Amino acid sequence: MARHLALCLGSFLVFINLYAPQPLLPGLKEAYQVSTLGVSLLMSVSTLSLAIALLVFGPLSDAIGREGIMRITLLLAGGCSIALAFAPTFESLLFLRLMQGFVLGGLPAVAIAWMGDEFEKPALLSAVGLYIGANSLGGISGRIVGGGAAEIGGPTAAFLAIGIMTLVGCAVFWRLLPNSRAFTPQRFELRKAASDLASHLRNPVLLAAYCLGGINFLIFINQYSYITFRLAAAPYQLAASGLGLIFLTYLGGTFGSMISGRLAGRFSPAACMMVGW
């Protein structure tokens, strides 16, 4: 049970940090006097650097272990949120989000592999479903907490609230996460890692899955960023706290991921993905 709780908490912490700025975008646009496209980069650069980090931390964890990467990167992510609260310029804000996205990639790059090492297959499917459910709960909470705190003290309060939540949660995560019992380190070889990546990119089945996930994520992120600007403008003129509440619609994804984790034990993964699509 502690293993499940630790990974769900870690996933929750990653996604509160990744998505907390989304309801703040209209306010940050005015505060820093940048364009809509410019301020939207706060979401884009962090997502891009997180994607790059997945390619780095995954192979690295095979060599040096998984728990340390998850613990240290979560701690650094919380520190980045604290630093974001005091960013003097938009450029510094953007740079910190780039760095934060990279360290946020540490846990998701390693968590599924850690579960594969530590869980038997029947328990693994359920654990993955719960882990993904925690993703969506983190996404919801980050936006609601960020929006609510911004209503009281502006973006500074929002980033401080998220940073403090992360550091407290990180302390609990360190305590709950047990040491690996089944991990066997492998020597890291850059050439082999690059070769493995290239083989994945040449696999047409995997390419189809990559494209499907990429298209879903592109639509998913950008429609929510767009709607914050639309609802902040006339005639709606929602404040940051109101914008945060629209992300309660994520709860559908929370329940969906938990259900799909159970269905994957009875039906093929391809069938489950097609139903969702």
C-alpha positions, 0 to 999 in steps of 0.5 A, spaced: 500 500 500 505 504 501 508 503 494 501 505 491 501 511 495 508 514 494 507 513 486 500 516 486 503 522 491 509 523 486 505 523 480 500 528 483 506 533 485 509 533 478 502 535 475 500 540 480 507 544 478 506 542 471 499 545 470 499 550 475 500 556 471 495 555 466 489 559 469 494 564 471 496 566 463 491 571 462 494 575 468 501 573 467 500 576 460 498 583 463 503 583 468 509 582 464 506 585 458 507 580 453 503 577 447 498 571 448 503 567 444 509 569 448 505 567 455 503 561 452 510 559 452 510 558 459 506 551 458 510 549 452 517 550 454 516 546 460 512 540 456 517 540 451 523 540 456 519 534 460 519 530 454 526 531 453 527 529 460 524 522 459 529 520 454 534 522 459 532 519 465 529 513 463 536 510 460 540 513 466 535 510 471 537 503 469 544 505 471 544 508 477 537 506 480 530 509 480 528 512 487 534 517 487 532 520 481 524 520 483 526 523 490 531 529 487 527 531 481 521 532 485 525 536 490 528 540 485 521 541 482 518 544 488 525 549 489 523 551 482 516 553 484 519 557 489 524 561 485 518 562 480 514 566 485 520 571 485 522 571 477 523 579 476 522 578 468 518 574 463 525 571 460 527 569 467 520 566 468 520 562 462 527 560 463 525 557 470 519 553 467 524 550 462 528 548 468 522 546 472 519 542 466 526 538 465 526 536 473 519 534 473 520 529 467 524 525 472 519 521 476 514 520 470 520 517 466 522 512 472 515 510 475 513 505 470 519 502 470 519 502 477 513 499 478 515 494 472 520 492 477 516 491 483 509 489 482 507 482 479 503 483 472 496 483 475 497 488 480 501 492 475 495 494 471 491 496 477 497 500 479 498 504 473 491 506 472 491 509 479 498 512 477 495 515 471 489 517 475 493 521 480 496 525 474 489 528 473 488 529 480 494 533 480 493 537 474 486 539 477 489 541 483 495 545 481 490 549 477 485 550 482 490 552 488 494 556 483 488 560 481 485 560 488 492 563 491 492 568 485 486 571 487 488 572 494 496 574 492 497 574 485 502 569 481 507 570 487 502 567 492 500 562 487 507 559 485 509 560 493 503 555 494 505 550 489 512 550 491 510 549 499 505 544 497 510 540 493 516 540 498 511 538 504 509 532 499 516 531 497 518 529 504 512 524 505 514 521 498 521 520 501 518 517 507 513 512 503 517 510 497 521 503 499 527 501 496 527 497 490 527 490 491 528 487 484 532 492 481 539 490 477 543 496 475 546 496 468 552 499 465 550 505 461 552 506 454 550 512 450 551 508 443 546 502 446 541 508 448 541 511 442 540 505 438 534 503 442 531 509 441 532 509 434 529 502 433 523 504 437 522 510 432 523 505 426 517 500 429 511 502 425 506 500 431 510 504 436 510 510 431 502 510 431 502 510 438 506 516 439 502 520 433 496 518 437 498 520 444 502 526 441 495 529 437 491 527 443 496 531 448 496 537 443 489 538 443 488 537 450 493 542 452 492 547 447 484 547 448 485 549 455 490 554 454 485 558 449 479 557 453 483 561 459 484 567 455 477 567 452 473 566 459 478 572 462 475 576 456 468 580 456 463 578 456 465 572 462 471 576 465 472 570 470 478 571 475 484 566 476 480 562 481 474 561 476 478 559 471 481 554 475 475 551 476 473 549 469 479 544 470 474 540 474 472 537 468 478 533 468 475 528 473 472 525 467 479 523 466 481 521 473 475 516 473 476 514 466 484 512 467 482 508 473 477 504 469 481 503 463 487 500 468 482 495 470 479 493 463 486 492 460 486 486 465 480 483 461 481 486 454 487 488 449 491 495 450 489 496 443 482 495 444 482 500 450 485 505 447 480 505 441 474 506 445 478 512 449 479 515 442 
